[in-house]
Amino acid sequence: MSGRIRFRIFAHSWISDWNHGNAHFLRGLVRELQHLGHEVRCYEQYGSWSLSNLVENEGETAQKAIEQFRAEFPELDVRLYQRDTALEDALRVELAGAEIVIIHEWNDPELVNTILSLKREIGFRVLLHDTHHRAHTNPGELLRFQLQLFDGVLAFGEAIRRIYLDGFGIERAWTFHEAADVAHFLPLQEEHSFDLLWIGNWGDEERTRELMEFLIEPASELSHLKTVVYGVRYPVEGKAALAAAGIDYRGYLPNLMAPSAYARSALSLHVPRRLYANGLGGIPTIRVFEALACGSPLLCAPWDDAEHLFRPGQDYLVAGSGSEMTSAIRWLLRDDAARKQIADNGRQTILQRHTCAHRAAQLVEICGELMQ
Protein backbone atom coordinates (compact mmCIF):
# COMPACT_ATOMS: atom_id res chain seq x y z
CA MET A 1 0.00 0.00 0.00
CA SER A 2 1.05 3.61 -0.36
CA GLY A 3 0.58 6.42 2.13
CA ARG A 4 1.93 7.15 5.55
CA ILE A 5 0.85 4.82 8.37
CA ARG A 6 0.85 5.90 12.00
CA PHE A 7 2.27 2.98 14.00
CA ARG A 8 2.39 2.55 17.77
CA ILE A 9 4.49 -0.45 18.87
CA PHE A 10 4.64 -1.82 22.41
CA ALA A 11 7.61 -4.03 23.26
CA HIS A 12 9.11 -5.22 26.51
CA SER A 13 12.12 -2.98 25.96
CA TRP A 14 13.76 -1.04 23.16
CA ILE A 15 16.60 0.31 25.26
CA SER A 16 17.84 -3.01 26.65
CA ASP A 17 18.70 -6.27 24.90
CA TRP A 18 19.73 -8.07 28.11
CA ASN A 19 18.14 -11.54 27.74
CA HIS A 20 15.83 -9.83 25.26
CA GLY A 21 16.61 -10.84 21.71
CA ASN A 22 13.39 -9.36 20.35
CA ALA A 23 14.92 -5.91 20.66
CA HIS A 24 17.44 -6.80 17.94
CA PHE A 25 14.84 -7.22 15.19
CA LEU A 26 12.35 -4.65 16.42
CA ARG A 27 14.88 -1.82 16.44
CA GLY A 28 15.84 -2.54 12.85
CA LEU A 29 12.23 -3.00 11.76
CA VAL A 30 11.19 0.39 13.11
CA ARG A 31 14.17 2.07 11.50
CA GLU A 32 13.16 0.63 8.11
CA LEU A 33 9.52 1.64 8.58
CA GLN A 34 10.70 5.17 9.24
CA HIS A 35 12.87 5.08 6.13
CA LEU A 36 9.72 4.22 4.18
CA GLY A 37 8.13 7.41 5.52
CA HIS A 38 5.88 5.95 8.23
CA GLU A 39 5.39 7.44 11.69
CA VAL A 40 6.40 5.07 14.49
CA ARG A 41 6.30 5.54 18.24
CA CYS A 42 7.93 2.90 20.44
CA TYR A 43 6.72 2.16 23.97
CA GLU A 44 8.16 0.28 26.92
CA GLN A 45 7.29 0.13 30.59
CA TYR A 46 9.37 2.23 32.93
CA GLY A 47 11.74 -0.08 34.81
CA SER A 48 11.26 -3.05 32.47
CA TRP A 49 12.67 -6.40 33.62
CA SER A 50 15.35 -6.46 30.92
CA LEU A 51 16.54 -2.90 31.51
CA SER A 52 16.48 -3.33 35.29
CA ASN A 53 18.61 -6.48 35.04
CA LEU A 54 20.98 -4.80 32.62
CA VAL A 55 21.60 -1.95 35.04
CA GLU A 56 21.77 -4.15 38.14
CA ASN A 57 24.07 -6.81 36.69
CA GLU A 58 26.37 -5.19 34.15
CA GLY A 59 27.82 -2.06 35.76
CA GLU A 60 29.74 0.17 33.36
CA THR A 61 28.92 -2.13 30.45
CA ALA A 62 25.24 -1.35 30.96
CA GLN A 63 25.83 2.37 30.58
CA LYS A 64 27.92 1.81 27.46
CA ALA A 65 25.21 -0.44 25.97
CA ILE A 66 22.51 2.18 26.59
CA GLU A 67 24.68 4.95 25.16
CA GLN A 68 25.48 2.86 22.11
CA PHE A 69 21.80 2.14 21.52
CA ARG A 70 20.93 5.84 21.65
CA ALA A 71 23.85 6.71 19.35
CA GLU A 72 22.98 4.05 16.76
CA PHE A 73 19.20 4.58 16.83
CA PRO A 74 18.69 8.31 17.36
CA GLU A 75 15.57 8.24 15.19
CA LEU A 76 13.66 5.83 17.46
CA ASP A 77 10.96 7.68 19.39
CA VAL A 78 11.00 5.63 22.61
CA ARG A 79 8.37 6.59 25.20
CA LEU A 80 8.09 5.18 28.71
CA TYR A 81 4.81 4.46 30.48
CA GLN A 82 3.91 3.31 33.99
CA ARG A 83 1.34 0.71 34.88
CA ASP A 84 -0.59 2.71 37.45
CA THR A 85 -4.06 4.14 37.88
CA ALA A 86 -3.38 6.73 35.17
CA LEU A 87 -2.46 4.12 32.54
CA GLU A 88 -5.74 4.19 30.61
CA ASP A 89 -5.80 7.99 30.35
CA ALA A 90 -2.14 8.05 29.30
CA LEU A 91 -2.80 5.46 26.61
CA ARG A 92 -5.82 7.35 25.37
CA VAL A 93 -3.58 10.37 24.74
CA GLU A 94 -0.73 8.40 23.16
CA LEU A 95 -2.96 6.31 20.90
CA ALA A 96 -5.02 9.20 19.58
CA GLY A 97 -4.61 9.22 15.81
CA ALA A 98 -2.97 5.79 15.69
CA GLU A 99 -3.83 3.54 12.75
CA ILE A 100 -1.89 0.35 13.55
CA VAL A 101 -0.96 -0.73 17.08
CA ILE A 102 1.43 -3.67 17.40
CA ILE A 103 1.78 -5.39 20.76
CA HIS A 104 4.61 -7.83 21.31
CA GLU A 105 3.56 -10.90 23.28
CA TRP A 106 6.07 -10.19 26.06
CA ASN A 107 3.86 -7.47 27.53
CA ASP A 108 1.77 -7.50 30.69
CA PRO A 109 -1.87 -8.57 30.19
CA GLU A 110 -3.06 -5.42 31.99
CA LEU A 111 -1.41 -3.24 29.37
CA VAL A 112 -2.53 -5.44 26.47
CA ASN A 113 -6.16 -5.57 27.54
CA THR A 114 -6.29 -1.86 28.31
CA ILE A 115 -5.10 -1.09 24.78
CA LEU A 116 -7.65 -3.51 23.35
CA SER A 117 -10.42 -1.83 25.36
CA LEU A 118 -9.62 1.48 23.61
CA LYS A 119 -9.63 0.03 20.12
CA ARG A 120 -13.22 0.79 19.17
CA GLU A 121 -13.26 4.19 20.87
CA ILE A 122 -10.15 5.48 19.08
CA GLY A 123 -10.48 3.50 15.86
CA PHE A 124 -7.11 1.79 15.42
CA ARG A 125 -6.35 -1.80 14.44
CA VAL A 126 -4.28 -4.09 16.67
CA LEU A 127 -1.80 -6.83 15.81
CA LEU A 128 -0.23 -9.27 18.26
CA HIS A 129 3.43 -9.99 17.50
CA ASP A 130 4.46 -13.43 18.78
CA THR A 131 8.14 -14.44 18.75
CA HIS A 132 8.12 -17.14 21.40
CA HIS A 133 7.01 -20.73 21.94
CA ARG A 134 4.38 -20.06 24.62
CA ALA A 135 1.53 -20.65 22.17
CA HIS A 136 2.82 -24.23 21.99
CA THR A 137 4.15 -24.79 25.52
CA ASN A 138 2.03 -22.55 27.75
CA PRO A 139 -1.09 -21.35 25.89
CA GLY A 140 -2.79 -20.38 29.14
CA GLU A 141 -0.46 -17.39 29.41
CA LEU A 142 -1.69 -16.04 26.08
CA LEU A 143 -5.32 -16.62 27.05
CA ARG A 144 -4.84 -13.88 29.64
CA PHE A 145 -5.05 -11.56 26.62
CA GLN A 146 -8.45 -10.87 25.06
CA LEU A 147 -7.31 -12.55 21.88
CA GLN A 148 -10.67 -12.18 20.15
CA LEU A 149 -10.18 -8.41 20.05
CA PHE A 150 -6.99 -8.54 17.99
CA ASP A 151 -7.31 -7.89 14.27
CA GLY A 152 -4.59 -10.40 13.53
CA VAL A 153 -1.36 -12.04 14.62
CA LEU A 154 2.19 -11.71 13.33
CA ALA A 155 3.73 -15.11 14.10
CA PHE A 156 7.45 -15.69 13.72
CA GLY A 157 6.96 -19.11 12.20
CA GLU A 158 4.34 -21.10 10.33
CA ALA A 159 3.98 -23.56 13.23
CA ILE A 160 3.02 -20.70 15.57
CA ARG A 161 0.67 -19.21 12.96
CA ARG A 162 -1.21 -22.50 12.71
CA ILE A 163 -1.68 -22.61 16.48
CA TYR A 164 -3.38 -19.22 16.42
CA LEU A 165 -5.62 -20.22 13.53
CA ASP A 166 -6.47 -23.76 14.60
CA GLY A 167 -6.03 -23.62 18.38
CA PHE A 168 -7.06 -20.10 19.35
CA GLY A 169 -9.56 -19.52 16.55
CA ILE A 170 -7.90 -16.33 15.32
CA GLU A 171 -9.24 -15.47 11.86
CA ARG A 172 -6.18 -13.70 10.46
CA ALA A 173 -2.54 -14.57 11.10
CA TRP A 174 0.58 -14.09 9.04
CA THR A 175 3.96 -15.78 9.18
CA PHE A 176 6.32 -12.92 9.95
CA HIS A 177 9.87 -14.10 10.52
CA GLU A 178 12.53 -12.07 12.22
CA ALA A 179 15.39 -10.76 10.07
CA ALA A 180 18.81 -9.12 10.18
CA ASP A 181 19.37 -5.42 10.71
CA VAL A 182 22.00 -5.21 7.97
CA ALA A 183 22.71 -1.56 8.68
CA HIS A 184 24.44 -2.77 11.85
CA PHE A 185 25.14 -6.45 11.16
CA LEU A 186 27.70 -6.71 8.39
CA PRO A 187 31.16 -8.20 7.87
CA LEU A 188 33.96 -6.33 9.62
CA GLN A 189 37.65 -6.57 8.85
CA GLU A 190 39.27 -7.69 12.10
CA GLU A 191 42.01 -10.16 12.94
CA HIS A 192 40.84 -13.56 14.20
CA SER A 193 41.61 -13.81 17.91
CA PHE A 194 39.67 -17.02 18.61
CA ASP A 195 38.52 -20.09 16.72
CA LEU A 196 34.95 -20.74 17.79
CA LEU A 197 32.17 -18.43 19.00
CA TRP A 198 28.78 -19.00 20.52
CA ILE A 199 26.55 -16.09 21.50
CA GLY A 200 23.48 -17.13 23.45
CA ASN A 201 21.88 -17.46 26.85
CA TRP A 202 21.79 -20.70 28.80
CA GLY A 203 18.10 -21.05 28.08
CA ASP A 204 16.28 -22.04 31.27
CA GLU A 205 17.24 -25.71 30.79
CA GLU A 206 15.67 -25.66 27.31
CA ARG A 207 18.95 -26.62 25.63
CA THR A 208 21.30 -27.81 28.38
CA ARG A 209 21.71 -31.25 26.81
CA GLU A 210 22.28 -29.69 23.39
CA LEU A 211 24.91 -27.28 24.73
CA MET A 212 26.77 -30.18 26.32
CA GLU A 213 26.76 -32.22 23.10
CA PHE A 214 27.31 -29.57 20.45
CA LEU A 215 29.38 -26.93 22.25
CA ILE A 216 31.03 -28.15 25.43
CA GLU A 217 32.07 -31.65 24.37
CA PRO A 218 33.58 -30.56 21.01
CA ALA A 219 35.42 -27.69 22.71
CA SER A 220 36.76 -30.09 25.32
CA GLU A 221 37.98 -32.54 22.69
CA LEU A 222 39.51 -29.71 20.63
CA SER A 223 41.21 -28.24 23.66
CA HIS A 224 43.96 -26.64 21.58
CA LEU A 225 41.37 -24.26 20.07
CA LYS A 226 40.19 -21.04 21.67
CA THR A 227 36.42 -21.10 22.18
CA VAL A 228 34.56 -18.02 23.41
CA VAL A 229 30.99 -17.82 24.76
CA TYR A 230 28.88 -14.74 25.47
CA GLY A 231 25.49 -14.72 27.20
CA VAL A 232 23.64 -14.19 30.45
CA ARG A 233 21.77 -16.18 33.09
CA TYR A 234 24.30 -19.01 33.17
CA PRO A 235 23.89 -21.18 36.29
CA VAL A 236 26.88 -22.06 38.43
CA GLU A 237 27.00 -25.56 36.99
CA GLY A 238 26.87 -24.16 33.46
CA LYS A 239 29.83 -21.87 34.07
CA ALA A 240 31.70 -24.77 35.66
CA ALA A 241 31.09 -26.95 32.60
CA LEU A 242 32.38 -24.22 30.31
CA ALA A 243 35.49 -23.75 32.43
CA ALA A 244 36.18 -27.48 32.59
CA ALA A 245 36.10 -27.59 28.77
CA GLY A 246 38.54 -24.69 28.53
CA ILE A 247 35.89 -22.32 27.17
CA ASP A 248 36.35 -18.60 27.79
CA TYR A 249 33.00 -17.39 29.16
CA ARG A 250 32.73 -13.61 28.82
CA GLY A 251 29.21 -12.84 30.03
CA TYR A 252 26.93 -10.18 28.59
CA LEU A 253 27.66 -8.84 25.12
CA PRO A 254 25.65 -5.78 24.01
CA ASN A 255 24.06 -6.83 20.76
CA LEU A 256 25.47 -3.95 18.77
CA MET A 257 28.95 -5.25 19.64
CA ALA A 258 28.21 -8.72 18.23
CA PRO A 259 29.44 -7.96 14.67
CA SER A 260 32.92 -7.34 16.06
CA ALA A 261 32.81 -10.64 17.94
CA TYR A 262 31.75 -12.52 14.80
CA ALA A 263 34.58 -10.87 12.86
CA ARG A 264 37.17 -11.95 15.42
CA SER A 265 36.15 -15.62 15.30
CA ALA A 266 36.97 -18.11 12.57
CA LEU A 267 33.66 -19.97 13.09
CA SER A 268 30.40 -19.48 14.95
CA LEU A 269 27.86 -21.94 16.35
CA HIS A 270 24.09 -22.03 16.54
CA VAL A 271 22.57 -24.24 19.23
CA PRO A 272 18.77 -23.90 19.09
CA ARG A 273 16.49 -24.44 22.02
CA ARG A 274 15.03 -27.92 21.93
CA LEU A 275 11.54 -26.76 20.94
CA TYR A 276 12.80 -25.02 17.82
CA ALA A 277 14.65 -28.15 16.78
CA ASN A 278 11.67 -30.46 17.37
CA GLY A 279 8.07 -29.34 17.96
CA LEU A 280 8.39 -25.95 16.25
CA GLY A 281 10.57 -26.78 13.29
CA GLY A 282 11.28 -24.04 10.80
CA ILE A 283 11.80 -21.22 13.29
CA PRO A 284 15.36 -19.89 13.42
CA THR A 285 16.27 -17.50 16.18
CA ILE A 286 17.58 -14.01 15.49
CA ARG A 287 21.17 -15.19 16.00
CA VAL A 288 21.07 -17.20 12.76
CA PHE A 289 20.08 -14.13 10.74
CA GLU A 290 22.67 -11.96 12.46
CA ALA A 291 25.60 -14.40 12.19
CA LEU A 292 24.95 -14.92 8.48
CA ALA A 293 24.56 -11.17 7.91
CA CYS A 294 27.99 -10.68 9.49
CA GLY A 295 29.54 -13.17 7.08
CA SER A 296 30.36 -15.64 9.83
CA PRO A 297 30.75 -19.30 8.75
CA LEU A 298 28.00 -20.95 10.78
CA LEU A 299 27.79 -24.48 12.16
CA CYS A 300 24.39 -25.55 13.51
CA ALA A 301 23.15 -28.19 15.88
CA PRO A 302 20.14 -29.91 14.25
CA TRP A 303 17.10 -27.84 13.34
CA ASP A 304 14.65 -28.35 10.50
CA ASP A 305 14.41 -25.44 8.08
CA ALA A 306 10.85 -26.50 7.29
CA GLU A 307 9.99 -23.20 5.63
CA HIS A 308 13.01 -23.19 3.32
CA LEU A 309 14.34 -19.86 4.51
CA PHE A 310 17.95 -20.84 3.83
CA ARG A 311 20.02 -23.40 1.96
CA PRO A 312 21.33 -25.92 4.51
CA GLY A 313 24.70 -27.21 3.43
CA GLN A 314 25.38 -23.99 1.52
CA ASP A 315 24.46 -21.07 3.79
CA TYR A 316 25.47 -23.01 6.92
CA LEU A 317 26.38 -26.56 7.86
CA VAL A 318 24.35 -28.85 10.13
CA ALA A 319 26.04 -31.36 12.43
CA GLY A 320 23.81 -34.26 13.41
CA SER A 321 25.77 -35.21 16.52
CA GLY A 322 28.51 -33.95 18.78
CA SER A 323 31.09 -36.05 16.95
CA GLU A 324 29.95 -34.61 13.62
CA MET A 325 30.27 -31.12 15.08
CA THR A 326 33.82 -31.87 16.22
CA SER A 327 34.74 -33.18 12.76
CA ALA A 328 33.14 -30.19 11.00
CA ILE A 329 35.04 -27.73 13.21
CA ARG A 330 38.32 -29.49 12.46
CA TRP A 331 37.67 -29.51 8.72
CA LEU A 332 36.52 -25.92 8.39
CA LEU A 333 39.39 -24.53 10.40
CA ARG A 334 41.75 -26.22 7.93
CA ASP A 335 39.85 -25.08 4.81
CA ASP A 336 39.88 -21.31 4.36
CA ALA A 337 38.11 -21.53 0.99
CA ALA A 338 35.22 -23.56 2.40
CA ARG A 339 34.74 -21.11 5.27
CA LYS A 340 34.68 -18.18 2.86
CA GLN A 341 32.22 -19.90 0.52
CA ILE A 342 29.78 -20.71 3.33
CA ALA A 343 30.08 -17.20 4.72
CA ASP A 344 29.47 -15.60 1.31
CA ASN A 345 26.49 -17.87 0.62
CA GLY A 346 24.84 -17.10 3.94
CA ARG A 347 25.24 -13.36 3.62
CA GLN A 348 23.91 -13.47 0.06
CA THR A 349 20.73 -15.22 1.22
CA ILE A 350 20.23 -12.66 4.00
CA LEU A 351 20.60 -9.73 1.61
CA GLN A 352 18.23 -11.31 -0.90
CA ARG A 353 15.45 -12.37 1.48
CA HIS A 354 15.91 -11.66 5.17
CA THR A 355 16.65 -8.05 6.03
CA CYS A 356 14.60 -5.75 8.22
CA ALA A 357 13.77 -3.84 5.03
CA HIS A 358 12.13 -6.99 3.62
CA ARG A 359 10.05 -7.39 6.77
CA ALA A 360 9.07 -3.71 6.84
CA ALA A 361 7.74 -4.01 3.29
CA GLN A 362 5.84 -7.17 4.27
CA LEU A 363 4.34 -5.45 7.30
CA VAL A 364 3.15 -2.52 5.21
CA GLU A 365 1.42 -4.98 2.87
CA ILE A 366 -0.26 -6.69 5.82
CA CYS A 367 -1.45 -3.34 7.14
CA GLY A 368 -2.88 -2.57 3.71
CA GLU A 369 -5.01 -5.71 4.01
CA LEU A 370 -6.20 -4.72 7.47
CA MET A 371 -7.06 -1.15 6.53
CA GLN A 372 -9.12 -1.95 3.44
C-alpha positions as CSV (number, residue, x, y, z in Angstrom):
1,M,0.0,0.0,0.0
2,S,1.1,3.6,-0.4
3,G,0.6,6.4,2.1
4,R,1.9,7.2,5.6
5,I,0.9,4.8,8.4
6,R,0.8,5.9,12.0
7,F,2.3,3.0,14.0
8,R,2.4,2.5,17.8
9,I,4.5,-0.4,18.9
10,F,4.6,-1.8,22.4
11,A,7.6,-4.0,23.3
12,H,9.1,-5.2,26.5
13,S,12.1,-3.0,26.0
14,W,13.8,-1.0,23.2
15,I,16.6,0.3,25.3
16,S,17.8,-3.0,26.6
17,D,18.7,-6.3,24.9
18,W,19.7,-8.1,28.1
19,N,18.1,-11.5,27.7
20,H,15.8,-9.8,25.3
21,G,16.6,-10.8,21.7
22,N,13.4,-9.4,20.4
23,A,14.9,-5.9,20.7
24,H,17.4,-6.8,17.9
25,F,14.8,-7.2,15.2
26,L,12.3,-4.7,16.4
27,R,14.9,-1.8,16.4
28,G,15.8,-2.5,12.8
29,L,12.2,-3.0,11.8
30,V,11.2,0.4,13.1
31,R,14.2,2.1,11.5
32,E,13.2,0.6,8.1
33,L,9.5,1.6,8.6
34,Q,10.7,5.2,9.2
35,H,12.9,5.1,6.1
36,L,9.7,4.2,4.2
37,G,8.1,7.4,5.5
38,H,5.9,6.0,8.2
39,E,5.4,7.4,11.7
40,V,6.4,5.1,14.5
41,R,6.3,5.5,18.2
42,C,7.9,2.9,20.4
43,Y,6.7,2.2,24.0
44,E,8.2,0.3,26.9
45,Q,7.3,0.1,30.6
46,Y,9.4,2.2,32.9
47,G,11.7,-0.1,34.8
48,S,11.3,-3.1,32.5
49,W,12.7,-6.4,33.6
50,S,15.4,-6.5,30.9
51,L,16.5,-2.9,31.5
52,S,16.5,-3.3,35.3
53,N,18.6,-6.5,35.0
54,L,21.0,-4.8,32.6
55,V,21.6,-1.9,35.0
56,E,21.8,-4.2,38.1
57,N,24.1,-6.8,36.7
58,E,26.4,-5.2,34.2
59,G,27.8,-2.1,35.8
60,E,29.7,0.2,33.4
61,T,28.9,-2.1,30.5
62,A,25.2,-1.3,31.0
63,Q,25.8,2.4,30.6
64,K,27.9,1.8,27.5
65,A,25.2,-0.4,26.0
66,I,22.5,2.2,26.6
67,E,24.7,5.0,25.2
68,Q,25.5,2.9,22.1
69,F,21.8,2.1,21.5
70,R,20.9,5.8,21.7
71,A,23.8,6.7,19.4
72,E,23.0,4.1,16.8
73,F,19.2,4.6,16.8
74,P,18.7,8.3,17.4
75,E,15.6,8.2,15.2
76,L,13.7,5.8,17.5
77,D,11.0,7.7,19.4
78,V,11.0,5.6,22.6
79,R,8.4,6.6,25.2
80,L,8.1,5.2,28.7
81,Y,4.8,4.5,30.5
82,Q,3.9,3.3,34.0
83,R,1.3,0.7,34.9
84,D,-0.6,2.7,37.4
85,T,-4.1,4.1,37.9
86,A,-3.4,6.7,35.2
87,L,-2.5,4.1,32.5
88,E,-5.7,4.2,30.6
89,D,-5.8,8.0,30.3
90,A,-2.1,8.1,29.3
91,L,-2.8,5.5,26.6
92,R,-5.8,7.4,25.4
93,V,-3.6,10.4,24.7
94,E,-0.7,8.4,23.2
95,L,-3.0,6.3,20.9
96,A,-5.0,9.2,19.6
97,G,-4.6,9.2,15.8
98,A,-3.0,5.8,15.7
99,E,-3.8,3.5,12.8
100,I,-1.9,0.3,13.6
101,V,-1.0,-0.7,17.1
102,I,1.4,-3.7,17.4
103,I,1.8,-5.4,20.8
104,H,4.6,-7.8,21.3
105,E,3.6,-10.9,23.3
106,W,6.1,-10.2,26.1
107,N,3.9,-7.5,27.5
108,D,1.8,-7.5,30.7
109,P,-1.9,-8.6,30.2
110,E,-3.1,-5.4,32.0
111,L,-1.4,-3.2,29.4
112,V,-2.5,-5.4,26.5
113,N,-6.2,-5.6,27.5
114,T,-6.3,-1.9,28.3
115,I,-5.1,-1.1,24.8
116,L,-7.6,-3.5,23.3
117,S,-10.4,-1.8,25.4
118,L,-9.6,1.5,23.6
119,K,-9.6,0.0,20.1
120,R,-13.2,0.8,19.2
121,E,-13.3,4.2,20.9
122,I,-10.1,5.5,19.1
123,G,-10.5,3.5,15.9
124,F,-7.1,1.8,15.4
125,R,-6.4,-1.8,14.4
126,V,-4.3,-4.1,16.7
127,L,-1.8,-6.8,15.8
128,L,-0.2,-9.3,18.3
129,H,3.4,-10.0,17.5
130,D,4.5,-13.4,18.8
131,T,8.1,-14.4,18.7
132,H,8.1,-17.1,21.4
133,H,7.0,-20.7,21.9
134,R,4.4,-20.1,24.6
135,A,1.5,-20.6,22.2
136,H,2.8,-24.2,22.0
137,T,4.1,-24.8,25.5
138,N,2.0,-22.5,27.7
139,P,-1.1,-21.4,25.9
140,G,-2.8,-20.4,29.1
141,E,-0.5,-17.4,29.4
142,L,-1.7,-16.0,26.1
143,L,-5.3,-16.6,27.0
144,R,-4.8,-13.9,29.6
145,F,-5.0,-11.6,26.6
146,Q,-8.5,-10.9,25.1
147,L,-7.3,-12.6,21.9
148,Q,-10.7,-12.2,20.2
149,L,-10.2,-8.4,20.0
150,F,-7.0,-8.5,18.0
151,D,-7.3,-7.9,14.3
152,G,-4.6,-10.4,13.5
153,V,-1.4,-12.0,14.6
154,L,2.2,-11.7,13.3
155,A,3.7,-15.1,14.1
156,F,7.4,-15.7,13.7
157,G,7.0,-19.1,12.2
158,E,4.3,-21.1,10.3
159,A,4.0,-23.6,13.2
160,I,3.0,-20.7,15.6
161,R,0.7,-19.2,13.0
162,R,-1.2,-22.5,12.7
163,I,-1.7,-22.6,16.5
164,Y,-3.4,-19.2,16.4
165,L,-5.6,-20.2,13.5
166,D,-6.5,-23.8,14.6
167,G,-6.0,-23.6,18.4
168,F,-7.1,-20.1,19.3
169,G,-9.6,-19.5,16.6
170,I,-7.9,-16.3,15.3
171,E,-9.2,-15.5,11.9
172,R,-6.2,-13.7,10.5
173,A,-2.5,-14.6,11.1
174,W,0.6,-14.1,9.0
175,T,4.0,-15.8,9.2
176,F,6.3,-12.9,10.0
177,H,9.9,-14.1,10.5
178,E,12.5,-12.1,12.2
179,A,15.4,-10.8,10.1
180,A,18.8,-9.1,10.2
181,D,19.4,-5.4,10.7
182,V,22.0,-5.2,8.0
183,A,22.7,-1.6,8.7
184,H,24.4,-2.8,11.8
185,F,25.1,-6.5,11.2
186,L,27.7,-6.7,8.4
187,P,31.2,-8.2,7.9
188,L,34.0,-6.3,9.6
189,Q,37.7,-6.6,8.9
190,E,39.3,-7.7,12.1
191,E,42.0,-10.2,12.9
192,H,40.8,-13.6,14.2
193,S,41.6,-13.8,17.9
194,F,39.7,-17.0,18.6
195,D,38.5,-20.1,16.7
196,L,35.0,-20.7,17.8
197,L,32.2,-18.4,19.0
198,W,28.8,-19.0,20.5
199,I,26.5,-16.1,21.5
200,G,23.5,-17.1,23.5
201,N,21.9,-17.5,26.9
202,W,21.8,-20.7,28.8
203,G,18.1,-21.0,28.1
204,D,16.3,-22.0,31.3
205,E,17.2,-25.7,30.8
206,E,15.7,-25.7,27.3
207,R,19.0,-26.6,25.6
208,T,21.3,-27.8,28.4
209,R,21.7,-31.2,26.8
210,E,22.3,-29.7,23.4
211,L,24.9,-27.3,24.7
212,M,26.8,-30.2,26.3
213,E,26.8,-32.2,23.1
214,F,27.3,-29.6,20.5
215,L,29.4,-26.9,22.2
216,I,31.0,-28.1,25.4
217,E,32.1,-31.7,24.4
218,P,33.6,-30.6,21.0
219,A,35.4,-27.7,22.7
220,S,36.8,-30.1,25.3
221,E,38.0,-32.5,22.7
222,L,39.5,-29.7,20.6
223,S,41.2,-28.2,23.7
224,H,44.0,-26.6,21.6
225,L,41.4,-24.3,20.1
226,K,40.2,-21.0,21.7
227,T,36.4,-21.1,22.2
228,V,34.6,-18.0,23.4
229,V,31.0,-17.8,24.8
230,Y,28.9,-14.7,25.5
231,G,25.5,-14.7,27.2
232,V,23.6,-14.2,30.4
233,R,21.8,-16.2,33.1
234,Y,24.3,-19.0,33.2
235,P,23.9,-21.2,36.3
236,V,26.9,-22.1,38.4
237,E,27.0,-25.6,37.0
238,G,26.9,-24.2,33.5
239,K,29.8,-21.9,34.1
240,A,31.7,-24.8,35.7
241,A,31.1,-27.0,32.6
242,L,32.4,-24.2,30.3
243,A,35.5,-23.8,32.4
244,A,36.2,-27.5,32.6
245,A,36.1,-27.6,28.8
246,G,38.5,-24.7,28.5
247,I,35.9,-22.3,27.2
248,D,36.3,-18.6,27.8
249,Y,33.0,-17.4,29.2
250,R,32.7,-13.6,28.8
251,G,29.2,-12.8,30.0
252,Y,26.9,-10.2,28.6
253,L,27.7,-8.8,25.1
254,P,25.7,-5.8,24.0
255,N,24.1,-6.8,20.8
256,L,25.5,-3.9,18.8
257,M,28.9,-5.3,19.6
258,A,28.2,-8.7,18.2
259,P,29.4,-8.0,14.7
260,S,32.9,-7.3,16.1
261,A,32.8,-10.6,17.9
262,Y,31.8,-12.5,14.8
263,A,34.6,-10.9,12.9
264,R,37.2,-11.9,15.4
265,S,36.2,-15.6,15.3
266,A,37.0,-18.1,12.6
267,L,33.7,-20.0,13.1
268,S,30.4,-19.5,14.9
269,L,27.9,-21.9,16.3
270,H,24.1,-22.0,16.5
271,V,22.6,-24.2,19.2
272,P,18.8,-23.9,19.1
273,R,16.5,-24.4,22.0
274,R,15.0,-27.9,21.9
275,L,11.5,-26.8,20.9
276,Y,12.8,-25.0,17.8
277,A,14.6,-28.2,16.8
278,N,11.7,-30.5,17.4
279,G,8.1,-29.3,18.0
280,L,8.4,-26.0,16.3
281,G,10.6,-26.8,13.3
282,G,11.3,-24.0,10.8
283,I,11.8,-21.2,13.3
284,P,15.4,-19.9,13.4
285,T,16.3,-17.5,16.2
286,I,17.6,-14.0,15.5
287,R,21.2,-15.2,16.0
288,V,21.1,-17.2,12.8
289,F,20.1,-14.1,10.7
290,E,22.7,-12.0,12.5
291,A,25.6,-14.4,12.2
292,L,25.0,-14.9,8.5
293,A,24.6,-11.2,7.9
294,C,28.0,-10.7,9.5
295,G,29.5,-13.2,7.1
296,S,30.4,-15.6,9.8
297,P,30.7,-19.3,8.7
298,L,28.0,-21.0,10.8
299,L,27.8,-24.5,12.2
300,C,24.4,-25.5,13.5
301,A,23.1,-28.2,15.9
302,P,20.1,-29.9,14.2
303,W,17.1,-27.8,13.3
304,D,14.6,-28.3,10.5
305,D,14.4,-25.4,8.1
306,A,10.9,-26.5,7.3
307,E,10.0,-23.2,5.6
308,H,13.0,-23.2,3.3
309,L,14.3,-19.9,4.5
310,F,17.9,-20.8,3.8
311,R,20.0,-23.4,2.0
312,P,21.3,-25.9,4.5
313,G,24.7,-27.2,3.4
314,Q,25.4,-24.0,1.5
315,D,24.5,-21.1,3.8
316,Y,25.5,-23.0,6.9
317,L,26.4,-26.6,7.9
318,V,24.3,-28.8,10.1
319,A,26.0,-31.4,12.4
320,G,23.8,-34.3,13.4
321,S,25.8,-35.2,16.5
322,G,28.5,-33.9,18.8
323,S,31.1,-36.1,17.0
324,E,30.0,-34.6,13.6
325,M,30.3,-31.1,15.1
326,T,33.8,-31.9,16.2
327,S,34.7,-33.2,12.8
328,A,33.1,-30.2,11.0
329,I,35.0,-27.7,13.2
330,R,38.3,-29.5,12.5
331,W,37.7,-29.5,8.7
332,L,36.5,-25.9,8.4
333,L,39.4,-24.5,10.4
334,R,41.7,-26.2,7.9
335,D,39.9,-25.1,4.8
336,D,39.9,-21.3,4.4
337,A,38.1,-21.5,1.0
338,A,35.2,-23.6,2.4
339,R,34.7,-21.1,5.3
340,K,34.7,-18.2,2.9
341,Q,32.2,-19.9,0.5
342,I,29.8,-20.7,3.3
343,A,30.1,-17.2,4.7
344,D,29.5,-15.6,1.3
345,N,26.5,-17.9,0.6
346,G,24.8,-17.1,3.9
347,R,25.2,-13.4,3.6
348,Q,23.9,-13.5,0.1
349,T,20.7,-15.2,1.2
350,I,20.2,-12.7,4.0
351,L,20.6,-9.7,1.6
352,Q,18.2,-11.3,-0.9
353,R,15.5,-12.4,1.5
354,H,15.9,-11.7,5.2
355,T,16.7,-8.1,6.0
356,C,14.6,-5.7,8.2
357,A,13.8,-3.8,5.0
358,H,12.1,-7.0,3.6
359,R,10.0,-7.4,6.8
360,A,9.1,-3.7,6.8
361,A,7.7,-4.0,3.3
362,Q,5.8,-7.2,4.3
363,L,4.3,-5.4,7.3
364,V,3.2,-2.5,5.2
365,E,1.4,-5.0,2.9
366,I,-0.3,-6.7,5.8
367,C,-1.4,-3.3,7.1
368,G,-2.9,-2.6,3.7
369,E,-5.0,-5.7,4.0
370,L,-6.2,-4.7,7.5
371,M,-7.1,-1.2,6.5
372,Q,-9.1,-1.9,3.4
